[in-house]
Amino acid sequence: MSGILARLPLALAAASLLGASVAVAQAPPDSAPPLVGHGDKGFEFRTRDGNYLLQIQARVQIRYAYPWDADPVTFDFTDVDQHIFKVNRARLKVGGHGFRPWLKYYFEYELAAGNLLDFRVWLELWTGLRLKAGQWKAHYSRERVISSGQQQLSDRSLINRPFTVDRQQGLSLYGRLEGGGAADLSYWASVFTGTGRGARENDDEHLMWMGRVQWNPFGRVVPFSGSDLERRPKPAASIALAAVTNRSPYTRFSQDGGGQLEGFGDGVAGQYRVNQWMGETAFMLRGFSWQQEFHWKRIIDHVNGTETTLLGNYAQLGYFLHEAIRAIPPPLELALRFDVYDPDSEQPDDLQRDIALAANWFFNGHLNKLTAEVSHFTFQENATVDHEGWRVRLQWDVSF
């Protein structure tokens, strides 16, 4: 905690200096001062011609967990029950646009871990063709793209860890082709270095290639956010397919960068070829929300000459009960998720399962919400033995 406090003044000072510099540099001496306000993305500083915008937002996620917090990765659940209070996330976000409203920028810093998570610039001049460069969460799977502050449960599912592409550095062409009604498609075509967050170089000449195609059958896009807070009167749905290929020393990626899944040793340059694809559905209507993903991943070890296929699926739904029973308070939402992970399709009786139930109370949408969650894990060791464990978490997520 002391490390967070030590870095916070410096980070806030840098952000404030940036905002002041933008305003002063662009305003003639005799012009009116910039507009100052507060919105969904924090404090805003805007020049009167609209060409420059700076938004600064701080976010903190405070969590209690028992008897452990992090999702288990093997059947060896913690032997010691623990009551845990912690600052799970503490973020500083700075974004906006410069020169013109269609030239946008954003960076995000994790104060708790001392990591620069996002730094990107993108052009949004046309709806059908846009360009992004920098470091960000690749638009591969909905669950990972959704911000941790806009989820329905305390954290992502059990299958996020083995299948996420996470943050990468590179370029992306993307857009939405609005043909009217069912002829509505969104797409992403990206190329990355393929060595994860914070990487300064590639291990070889291979790059990561990623593509995603999303059909919006009702002509309306399901936002990359959990919960139908708008209680939208018309349905919004999406059906997406995405694929990735990469060769690197890593079998998985996370906020910490490249790493290894269980059973894989530290890699050398170009050791692991990873091919994966996923199918995804999402739906929102009148306070009801649904999202689901099926994942397939094959890891080819060019050093040891082995191949491993991983499978996973999760399904999640949420509902504001007030929409059906008016006596229930409008800010209350219930959410349920079930996920299953097979770390090696050739090995029998090794499935990992999790079922989680959560209740959300929205004080101000996702900007200020309280989440209570209970989860049950079941890890198979063989046909006759299951290892089981319960977990309870209470979380307050607030942005300023």
C-alpha positions as CSV (number, residue, x, y, z in Angstrom):
1,M,0.0,0.0,0.0
2,S,2.9,2.3,0.8
3,G,4.2,1.8,-2.8
4,I,0.8,2.9,-4.2
5,L,0.8,6.0,-2.1
6,A,4.3,6.8,-3.1
7,R,3.6,6.7,-6.8
8,L,0.1,8.3,-6.7
9,P,1.2,11.9,-6.2
10,L,3.8,11.6,-9.0
11,A,1.3,10.0,-11.4
12,L,-1.4,12.6,-10.7
13,A,1.0,15.4,-11.0
14,A,2.2,14.2,-14.4
15,A,-1.4,13.8,-15.6
16,S,-2.3,17.3,-14.4
17,L,0.8,18.8,-16.0
18,L,-0.2,17.1,-19.3
19,G,-3.6,18.6,-19.1
20,A,-2.4,22.0,-18.3
21,S,0.2,21.8,-21.1
22,V,-2.4,20.9,-23.7
23,A,-4.7,23.7,-22.6
24,V,-2.0,26.4,-22.5
25,A,-0.2,25.3,-25.6
26,Q,-3.3,25.4,-27.8
27,A,-5.0,28.5,-26.3
28,P,-4.0,31.9,-27.7
29,P,-3.1,34.5,-25.0
30,D,-6.4,36.4,-25.5
31,S,-8.7,33.3,-25.8
32,A,-11.2,32.0,-23.2
33,P,-9.9,29.3,-20.8
34,P,-10.7,25.7,-21.5
35,L,-13.9,24.1,-20.4
36,V,-13.6,21.9,-17.2
37,G,-16.1,19.3,-16.1
38,H,-16.7,15.8,-15.0
39,G,-18.2,12.9,-16.9
40,D,-18.3,9.1,-17.1
41,K,-14.5,9.0,-17.8
42,G,-13.6,11.3,-14.9
43,F,-12.5,14.9,-14.9
44,E,-12.5,16.6,-18.3
45,F,-10.4,19.5,-19.8
46,R,-11.6,20.6,-23.2
47,T,-10.6,23.4,-25.5
48,R,-13.5,25.5,-26.8
49,D,-13.0,24.5,-30.4
50,G,-13.4,20.8,-29.4
51,N,-10.1,19.7,-30.9
52,Y,-8.4,18.9,-27.6
53,L,-9.8,16.8,-24.8
54,L,-8.1,15.4,-21.7
55,Q,-9.9,13.0,-19.4
56,I,-8.4,11.9,-16.0
57,Q,-10.0,9.1,-13.9
58,A,-8.9,7.2,-10.8
59,R,-10.3,3.8,-10.0
60,V,-9.9,1.5,-7.0
61,Q,-11.2,-2.0,-6.4
62,I,-11.3,-3.1,-2.8
63,R,-11.9,-6.8,-2.1
64,Y,-12.5,-9.2,0.8
65,A,-12.1,-13.0,0.1
66,Y,-12.3,-16.2,2.0
67,P,-10.7,-18.8,2.2
68,W,-8.5,-17.6,-0.8
69,D,-8.7,-15.1,-3.6
70,A,-7.0,-16.1,-6.9
71,D,-8.6,-18.8,-9.0
72,P,-6.8,-22.2,-8.4
73,V,-4.8,-23.5,-11.3
74,T,-4.5,-27.1,-10.0
75,F,-6.5,-29.3,-7.5
76,D,-4.0,-28.2,-4.8
77,F,-6.4,-25.7,-3.1
78,T,-4.8,-23.7,-0.4
79,D,-4.3,-25.7,2.8
80,V,-4.7,-22.7,5.1
81,D,-8.0,-20.8,5.2
82,Q,-7.4,-17.1,5.0
83,H,-9.5,-13.9,5.5
84,I,-8.1,-11.4,2.9
85,F,-8.7,-7.7,2.6
86,K,-6.8,-6.0,-0.2
87,V,-6.7,-3.3,-2.8
88,N,-7.1,-5.7,-5.8
89,R,-6.8,-3.0,-8.5
90,A,-5.8,0.7,-8.4
91,R,-5.8,2.4,-11.7
92,L,-5.0,5.8,-13.2
93,K,-6.6,6.4,-16.6
94,V,-5.8,9.3,-19.0
95,G,-7.3,9.7,-22.4
96,G,-9.0,12.0,-24.9
97,H,-8.2,13.3,-28.3
98,G,-5.8,15.8,-29.9
99,F,-5.6,18.0,-33.0
100,R,-9.0,16.6,-34.1
101,P,-11.7,14.6,-32.4
102,W,-10.9,11.6,-34.5
103,L,-7.3,11.3,-33.3
104,K,-7.6,9.7,-29.9
105,Y,-5.2,8.5,-27.2
106,Y,-5.3,6.6,-24.0
107,F,-3.0,5.2,-21.3
108,E,-3.7,3.3,-18.1
109,Y,-1.4,2.7,-15.2
110,E,-1.8,0.0,-12.5
111,L,-0.7,1.7,-9.3
112,A,-0.9,-1.4,-7.2
113,A,1.5,-3.4,-9.3
114,G,3.5,-0.6,-10.9
115,N,2.6,-1.6,-14.5
116,L,1.9,0.6,-17.5
117,L,-1.0,-1.4,-19.0
118,D,-2.2,0.5,-22.0
119,F,-0.7,3.2,-24.2
120,R,-2.3,3.6,-27.6
121,V,-3.3,6.0,-30.3
122,W,-6.0,5.4,-32.8
123,L,-7.8,7.0,-35.7
124,E,-11.6,6.9,-35.9
125,L,-12.2,9.0,-39.0
126,W,-14.5,6.5,-40.6
127,T,-16.8,3.9,-39.0
128,G,-15.9,1.2,-41.5
129,L,-12.1,1.6,-41.3
130,R,-10.1,2.6,-38.3
131,L,-6.5,2.2,-37.2
132,K,-5.0,1.6,-33.7
133,A,-1.3,1.4,-32.7
134,G,0.4,0.8,-29.3
135,Q,-0.3,-1.6,-26.5
136,W,-3.8,-2.8,-25.4
137,K,-5.9,-5.8,-24.8
138,A,-6.3,-7.5,-28.1
139,H,-10.0,-7.7,-29.3
140,Y,-10.0,-11.5,-29.2
141,S,-12.6,-12.6,-26.6
142,R,-15.4,-10.5,-25.0
143,E,-14.7,-11.6,-21.5
144,R,-11.1,-10.3,-21.5
145,V,-11.9,-7.1,-23.5
146,I,-14.5,-6.1,-20.9
147,S,-12.8,-4.0,-18.3
148,S,-12.5,-5.5,-14.8
149,G,-14.5,-2.6,-13.6
150,Q,-17.5,-3.4,-15.9
151,Q,-17.9,-7.1,-15.2
152,Q,-20.9,-8.8,-13.6
153,L,-18.8,-11.0,-11.2
154,S,-15.8,-10.1,-9.1
155,D,-13.4,-11.4,-11.7
156,R,-13.2,-13.3,-15.0
157,S,-13.9,-17.0,-15.4
158,L,-11.6,-20.0,-14.9
159,I,-10.9,-20.2,-18.6
160,N,-9.6,-16.7,-19.0
161,R,-6.1,-17.6,-17.8
162,P,-5.3,-20.4,-20.3
163,F,-7.0,-18.8,-23.4
164,T,-6.6,-15.0,-23.2
165,V,-4.3,-13.2,-25.7
166,D,-4.2,-10.3,-23.2
167,R,-2.3,-7.2,-23.9
168,Q,0.0,-7.0,-26.9
169,Q,1.9,-4.4,-28.8
170,G,1.2,-3.8,-32.5
171,L,-1.3,-2.5,-35.1
172,S,-4.9,-3.2,-35.7
173,L,-7.4,-2.4,-38.5
174,Y,-11.0,-2.6,-37.4
175,G,-14.4,-1.2,-38.1
176,R,-18.1,-1.7,-38.4
177,L,-19.8,-2.3,-41.7
178,E,-23.4,-1.1,-41.2
179,G,-25.4,-2.6,-44.0
180,G,-28.7,-2.1,-42.2
181,G,-30.6,-4.7,-40.1
182,A,-29.0,-8.1,-40.2
183,A,-26.3,-6.9,-42.7
184,D,-24.2,-5.5,-39.8
185,L,-20.7,-6.8,-39.2
186,S,-17.8,-5.7,-37.0
187,Y,-14.2,-6.9,-37.7
188,W,-10.7,-6.7,-36.3
189,A,-7.5,-7.6,-38.1
190,S,-4.4,-7.3,-36.0
191,V,-0.7,-8.0,-36.0
192,F,1.4,-7.9,-32.8
193,T,5.0,-8.6,-31.7
194,G,3.5,-11.5,-29.8
195,T,5.6,-11.4,-26.7
196,G,3.1,-9.7,-24.3
197,R,2.7,-6.6,-22.2
198,G,5.9,-4.5,-21.7
199,A,8.0,-6.5,-24.2
200,R,10.7,-4.4,-25.8
201,E,11.7,-6.9,-28.5
202,N,10.7,-10.1,-30.3
203,D,12.3,-13.4,-29.7
204,D,12.4,-14.3,-33.4
205,E,11.0,-13.2,-36.8
206,H,7.5,-14.6,-36.1
207,L,4.6,-12.3,-35.3
208,M,1.2,-12.8,-33.7
209,W,-1.7,-12.6,-36.2
210,M,-5.2,-12.2,-35.0
211,G,-8.6,-11.8,-36.7
212,R,-12.1,-11.5,-35.3
213,V,-15.5,-11.2,-37.2
214,Q,-18.6,-10.3,-35.4
215,W,-22.2,-10.4,-36.7
216,N,-24.7,-8.1,-35.2
217,P,-28.0,-9.7,-36.4
218,F,-30.3,-7.0,-35.0
219,G,-28.2,-4.1,-36.4
220,R,-27.3,-3.1,-32.8
221,V,-23.9,-3.8,-31.2
222,V,-23.7,-5.5,-27.8
223,P,-21.3,-3.2,-25.8
224,F,-18.1,-4.6,-24.4
225,S,-19.5,-4.3,-20.9
226,G,-21.4,-6.6,-18.5
227,S,-25.0,-6.0,-17.4
228,D,-27.8,-4.4,-19.4
229,L,-27.8,-1.2,-17.3
230,E,-29.8,0.6,-20.0
231,R,-32.7,-1.9,-19.9
232,R,-32.7,-1.6,-23.6
233,P,-36.2,-2.0,-25.1
234,K,-34.9,-3.6,-28.3
235,P,-32.7,-6.7,-28.5
236,A,-28.9,-6.4,-29.2
237,A,-27.0,-9.6,-30.1
238,S,-23.7,-10.7,-31.5
239,I,-22.2,-13.9,-32.8
240,A,-18.4,-13.8,-33.2
241,L,-15.5,-16.0,-34.4
242,A,-11.9,-15.2,-33.7
243,A,-8.5,-16.9,-34.3
244,V,-4.9,-16.3,-33.3
245,T,-1.6,-17.8,-34.3
246,N,1.7,-17.1,-32.6
247,R,5.2,-18.5,-32.1
248,S,7.1,-17.4,-29.0
249,P,8.7,-18.8,-25.8
250,Y,5.3,-18.5,-24.1
251,T,2.2,-20.7,-23.7
252,R,0.0,-18.0,-22.1
253,F,-0.2,-14.2,-21.5
254,S,-1.5,-12.1,-18.7
255,Q,-1.1,-8.6,-17.2
256,D,2.4,-9.6,-16.2
257,G,3.3,-10.4,-19.8
258,G,4.4,-13.8,-21.3
259,G,4.3,-16.9,-19.1
260,Q,3.7,-20.6,-19.0
261,L,0.7,-22.8,-18.3
262,E,1.0,-25.7,-15.9
263,G,3.0,-28.6,-17.4
264,F,5.1,-26.4,-19.7
265,G,8.7,-25.4,-19.0
266,D,10.4,-22.1,-19.6
267,G,10.6,-21.7,-23.3
268,V,13.4,-20.6,-25.7
269,A,13.1,-18.5,-28.8
270,G,10.3,-19.8,-31.0
271,Q,9.8,-23.0,-29.0
272,Y,6.0,-22.9,-28.8
273,R,3.6,-22.5,-31.8
274,V,0.2,-21.6,-30.4
275,N,-2.9,-21.8,-32.7
276,Q,-6.3,-21.1,-31.2
277,W,-9.8,-20.1,-32.1
278,M,-13.0,-19.2,-30.2
279,G,-16.7,-18.9,-30.8
280,E,-18.7,-16.3,-28.9
281,T,-22.4,-15.2,-28.4
282,A,-23.8,-12.2,-26.5
283,F,-27.3,-10.8,-26.0
284,M,-29.0,-8.0,-24.1
285,L,-32.7,-7.0,-23.7
286,R,-34.8,-5.3,-20.9
287,G,-32.3,-5.9,-18.1
288,F,-31.3,-9.4,-19.2
289,S,-27.8,-10.1,-20.4
290,W,-26.1,-13.2,-21.8
291,Q,-22.5,-14.0,-22.9
292,Q,-20.8,-17.2,-23.8
293,E,-17.4,-18.4,-25.2
294,F,-16.1,-21.7,-26.5
295,H,-12.3,-22.0,-26.8
296,W,-9.9,-24.4,-28.6
297,K,-6.2,-24.0,-28.3
298,R,-3.3,-26.2,-29.6
299,I,0.3,-25.8,-28.3
300,I,3.0,-27.3,-30.5
301,D,6.3,-27.7,-28.6
302,H,9.1,-27.6,-31.3
303,V,11.8,-28.5,-28.8
304,N,10.2,-31.6,-27.2
305,G,8.1,-32.6,-30.2
306,T,4.7,-32.6,-28.4
307,E,1.3,-31.3,-29.1
308,T,-1.3,-30.4,-26.5
309,T,-5.0,-29.4,-27.1
310,L,-6.9,-27.4,-24.6
311,L,-10.7,-26.8,-24.5
312,G,-12.8,-24.5,-22.5
313,N,-16.3,-23.0,-22.3
314,Y,-18.2,-20.5,-20.1
315,A,-21.7,-19.3,-20.1
316,Q,-22.9,-16.3,-18.1
317,L,-26.3,-14.5,-17.6
318,G,-27.5,-11.6,-15.5
319,Y,-30.9,-10.1,-14.8
320,F,-32.3,-7.0,-13.0
321,L,-35.2,-8.7,-11.2
322,H,-37.0,-5.3,-11.0
323,E,-37.9,-5.8,-14.6
324,A,-40.1,-8.8,-13.6
325,I,-41.0,-8.0,-10.0
326,R,-41.4,-4.3,-9.3
327,A,-41.1,-4.6,-5.6
328,I,-37.4,-5.5,-6.0
329,P,-35.1,-2.5,-6.0
330,P,-33.9,-1.4,-9.5
331,P,-30.2,-1.3,-8.6
332,L,-30.0,-5.0,-7.8
333,E,-28.8,-7.5,-10.4
334,L,-28.2,-11.2,-10.1
335,A,-25.6,-13.0,-12.2
336,L,-24.7,-16.7,-12.7
337,R,-21.7,-18.2,-14.5
338,F,-20.7,-21.7,-15.2
339,D,-17.3,-22.6,-16.8
340,V,-15.4,-25.8,-17.6
341,Y,-11.8,-26.2,-18.6
342,D,-10.0,-29.2,-20.0
343,P,-6.2,-28.6,-19.9
344,D,-5.4,-31.6,-22.1
345,S,-8.0,-33.2,-24.3
346,E,-6.0,-36.4,-24.5
347,Q,-6.0,-37.0,-20.7
348,P,-9.2,-38.4,-19.2
349,D,-10.8,-37.1,-16.0
350,D,-8.9,-33.9,-15.7
351,L,-11.8,-31.3,-16.0
352,Q,-11.8,-28.2,-14.0
353,R,-15.2,-26.6,-13.2
354,D,-16.5,-23.5,-11.5
355,I,-20.0,-22.2,-10.8
356,A,-20.4,-18.7,-9.4
357,L,-23.4,-16.7,-8.3
358,A,-23.2,-12.9,-7.7
359,A,-25.4,-10.1,-6.6
360,N,-24.6,-6.5,-7.8
361,W,-25.8,-3.3,-6.3
362,F,-25.2,-0.3,-8.7
363,F,-24.9,3.0,-6.9
364,N,-23.9,4.8,-10.1
365,G,-23.6,2.1,-12.8
366,H,-20.2,0.5,-13.1
367,L,-18.6,3.6,-11.7
368,N,-19.7,2.7,-8.2
369,K,-21.0,-0.8,-7.5
370,L,-20.9,-3.4,-4.8
371,T,-20.5,-7.1,-5.7
372,A,-21.1,-10.2,-3.5
373,E,-20.1,-13.5,-4.9
374,V,-19.9,-17.2,-4.0
375,S,-18.1,-19.8,-6.1
376,H,-17.7,-23.5,-6.0
377,F,-14.7,-25.2,-7.7
378,T,-14.5,-28.9,-8.7
379,F,-11.2,-30.3,-10.1
380,Q,-11.1,-33.9,-11.3
381,E,-8.0,-36.0,-10.5
382,N,-9.3,-39.3,-11.7
383,A,-12.6,-41.1,-12.3
384,T,-13.4,-41.5,-8.6
385,V,-11.8,-38.4,-6.9
386,D,-13.0,-34.8,-7.2
387,H,-11.3,-32.0,-5.3
388,E,-13.8,-29.3,-4.3
389,G,-13.7,-25.9,-2.7
390,W,-15.9,-22.9,-1.9
391,R,-15.0,-19.2,-2.0
392,V,-16.7,-16.1,-1.0
393,R,-15.8,-12.6,-2.1
394,L,-17.2,-9.1,-1.5
395,Q,-15.9,-6.3,-3.7
396,W,-16.4,-2.5,-4.0
397,D,-15.4,-1.0,-7.3
398,V,-15.5,2.8,-7.6
399,S,-14.2,5.3,-10.2
400,F,-13.7,9.0,-9.6
